[in-house]
Amino acid sequence: MNENSPTTSSSELNKNLITGAIAGGMAGAAFGYGLGSLWTGIVAGILFGLAIGSRLQRVPIKMRYPMPIIRRILLAAGFCVLVGMGYAVLVDKGWSGMRAILAAVLPIAAWAFLVVTLGMAIARLDELQRRIQTEAIAIGFAGTVIVCGGYGLLGLAGILPAINWGMVIFVMVLMWFVGKMWTLWRYR
């Protein structure tokens, strides 16, 4: 059987394309607003999302998640980017105090939904794939501790400036990716 041939129906392709376009549009809106061109960001995000949606069924994914879970992950991640950027815009416009705290509830809920979605996806993997993900998360946690702890110590010494704690998420994702690449190479 050729794994590179489409194995899903045209309705699945349509669902993938719609999901990719929505997730890409959300992420594109956030990045486009941040870069000063909202509509360019939305259009570029939708096109990028369509490209991802069309590739989902053609390129075998290393982790065998069910397609509905992959779509849920894409939508949750796009929503996280969109509401995170929206919150940053509100804070830049002067929101503070109780309004800023209440406005933070939506991004926090979006992150919680993404984390639960990722946990559900990992729970549906087979034993080896769960082990790969668990080891990748452990390596990602350790790498995050090293990078953030080292940066914090250098910040206390006055060598580096204070950092926005929101950036820790990006360090964690990068370290998880490094851990996943390492474990995939190890179990090849």
C-alpha positions as CSV (number, residue, x, y, z in Angstrom):
1,M,0.0,0.0,0.0
2,N,1.3,3.4,-0.9
3,E,1.2,5.6,2.2
4,N,1.6,8.8,0.2
5,S,-1.7,8.4,-1.6
6,P,-4.9,10.0,-0.2
7,T,-6.6,7.5,2.1
8,T,-9.6,9.7,3.1
9,S,-12.7,10.7,1.4
10,S,-13.4,14.0,-0.3
11,S,-15.6,15.0,2.7
12,E,-12.6,14.5,5.0
13,L,-10.5,16.6,2.6
14,N,-13.1,19.4,2.8
15,K,-13.2,19.2,6.6
16,N,-9.4,19.4,6.6
17,L,-9.4,22.4,4.3
18,I,-12.1,24.3,6.2
19,T,-10.3,23.6,9.5
20,G,-6.9,24.7,8.1
21,A,-8.4,27.8,6.6
22,I,-10.1,28.8,9.9
23,A,-7.0,28.0,12.1
24,G,-4.7,29.7,9.6
25,G,-7.1,32.7,9.4
26,M,-7.1,33.1,13.2
27,A,-3.3,32.9,13.4
28,G,-2.9,35.1,10.4
29,A,-5.2,37.8,11.9
30,A,-3.1,37.8,15.1
31,F,0.2,38.0,13.2
32,G,-1.1,40.4,10.6
33,Y,-2.4,42.8,13.3
34,G,1.0,42.6,15.1
35,L,2.8,43.4,11.8
36,G,0.5,46.2,10.9
37,S,-1.5,44.6,8.0
38,L,-4.5,42.7,9.3
39,W,-6.0,41.7,5.9
40,T,-2.6,40.6,4.5
41,G,-2.2,38.5,7.6
42,I,-5.6,36.9,7.3
43,V,-5.2,36.1,3.6
44,A,-1.7,34.7,4.2
45,G,-2.9,32.7,7.2
46,I,-5.9,31.2,5.3
47,L,-3.6,30.2,2.4
48,F,-1.1,28.7,4.8
49,G,-4.0,26.9,6.6
50,L,-5.3,25.6,3.3
51,A,-1.9,24.2,2.4
52,I,-1.7,22.4,5.8
53,G,-5.2,21.1,5.4
54,S,-4.5,19.7,2.0
55,R,-1.3,18.0,3.2
56,L,-2.8,16.3,6.3
57,Q,-4.0,13.3,4.3
58,R,-1.2,13.1,1.8
59,V,1.8,13.1,4.1
60,P,1.9,10.4,6.8
61,I,2.1,12.0,10.2
62,K,4.6,10.4,12.6
63,M,2.1,10.3,15.5
64,R,-1.1,8.6,14.4
65,Y,-3.7,10.9,15.8
66,P,-7.3,10.5,14.6
67,M,-8.2,13.2,12.0
68,P,-10.9,14.8,14.2
69,I,-8.2,15.3,17.0
70,I,-5.8,16.9,14.5
71,R,-8.5,19.3,13.4
72,R,-9.3,20.1,17.0
73,I,-5.6,20.7,17.8
74,L,-5.3,23.1,14.8
75,L,-8.4,25.1,15.8
76,A,-7.4,25.2,19.4
77,A,-3.9,26.4,18.5
78,G,-5.2,29.1,16.1
79,F,-7.7,30.3,18.7
80,C,-4.9,30.5,21.3
81,V,-2.8,32.7,19.0
82,L,-5.8,34.9,18.2
83,V,-7.0,35.5,21.7
84,G,-3.5,35.9,23.0
85,M,-2.9,38.7,20.5
86,G,-6.2,40.2,21.3
87,Y,-5.3,40.3,24.9
88,A,-2.0,41.9,24.1
89,V,-3.8,44.6,22.1
90,L,-6.2,45.3,24.9
91,V,-3.3,45.8,27.4
92,D,-1.5,48.0,24.9
93,K,-4.7,50.1,24.6
94,G,-4.5,50.8,28.3
95,W,-6.6,48.1,29.9
96,S,-5.4,47.5,33.4
97,G,-6.7,46.4,36.8
98,M,-9.9,44.4,36.9
99,R,-10.7,44.8,33.2
100,A,-7.3,43.3,32.3
101,I,-7.8,40.4,34.8
102,L,-11.3,39.6,33.4
103,A,-10.0,39.9,29.8
104,A,-7.2,37.3,30.7
105,V,-9.9,34.7,31.4
106,L,-10.4,33.9,27.7
107,P,-6.8,33.4,26.8
108,I,-6.3,31.2,29.9
109,A,-9.3,29.1,29.0
110,A,-8.0,28.8,25.4
111,W,-4.6,27.6,26.6
112,A,-6.4,25.1,29.0
113,F,-8.5,23.8,26.1
114,L,-5.3,23.4,23.9
115,V,-3.5,21.5,26.7
116,V,-6.6,19.2,27.3
117,T,-6.8,18.6,23.6
118,L,-3.2,17.7,23.4
119,G,-3.6,15.4,26.4
120,M,-6.5,13.7,24.8
121,A,-4.5,13.3,21.5
122,I,-1.6,11.7,23.4
123,A,-3.9,9.3,25.2
124,R,-5.2,8.0,21.9
125,L,-1.8,7.0,20.7
126,D,-0.4,3.5,20.8
127,E,2.1,2.5,23.5
128,L,5.3,3.4,21.6
129,Q,4.0,6.7,20.4
130,R,2.9,7.6,23.9
131,R,6.3,6.7,25.2
132,I,7.9,9.0,22.5
133,Q,5.6,11.9,23.5
134,T,6.2,11.4,27.2
135,E,10.0,11.4,26.8
136,A,9.7,14.4,24.5
137,I,7.7,16.2,27.2
138,A,10.2,15.3,29.9
139,I,13.1,16.5,27.7
140,G,11.1,19.7,27.0
141,F,10.5,20.3,30.7
142,A,14.2,19.8,31.5
143,G,15.3,22.1,28.6
144,T,12.8,24.8,29.7
145,V,14.1,24.6,33.3
146,I,17.7,25.0,32.1
147,V,17.0,27.9,29.7
148,C,14.6,29.8,31.9
149,G,16.6,29.1,35.1
150,G,19.9,30.2,33.4
151,Y,18.2,33.3,32.0
152,G,16.7,34.1,35.4
153,L,20.1,33.8,37.2
154,L,21.8,36.0,34.6
155,G,18.9,38.5,35.0
156,L,19.4,38.6,38.8
157,A,23.1,39.3,38.2
158,G,22.1,42.3,35.9
159,I,23.6,40.7,32.8
160,L,20.4,40.2,31.0
161,P,17.2,42.3,31.1
162,A,14.0,41.0,32.7
163,I,11.9,38.8,30.4
164,N,8.1,38.6,29.8
165,W,6.9,35.4,31.4
166,G,4.7,34.7,28.4
167,M,7.8,33.9,26.5
168,V,8.3,30.8,28.6
169,I,5.6,29.1,26.5
170,F,7.7,29.5,23.4
171,V,10.8,28.1,25.1
172,M,8.7,25.2,26.3
173,V,7.3,24.5,22.8
174,L,10.8,24.7,21.3
175,M,12.2,22.3,23.9
176,W,9.3,19.9,23.4
177,F,10.0,19.9,19.6
178,V,13.7,19.2,20.3
179,G,12.8,16.4,22.6
180,K,10.4,15.0,20.1
181,M,13.0,15.1,17.3
182,W,15.5,13.4,19.7
183,T,13.1,10.6,20.7
184,L,11.9,10.0,17.1
185,W,15.5,9.7,16.0
186,R,16.2,7.3,19.0
187,Y,13.2,5.1,18.2
188,R,13.6,5.1,14.4
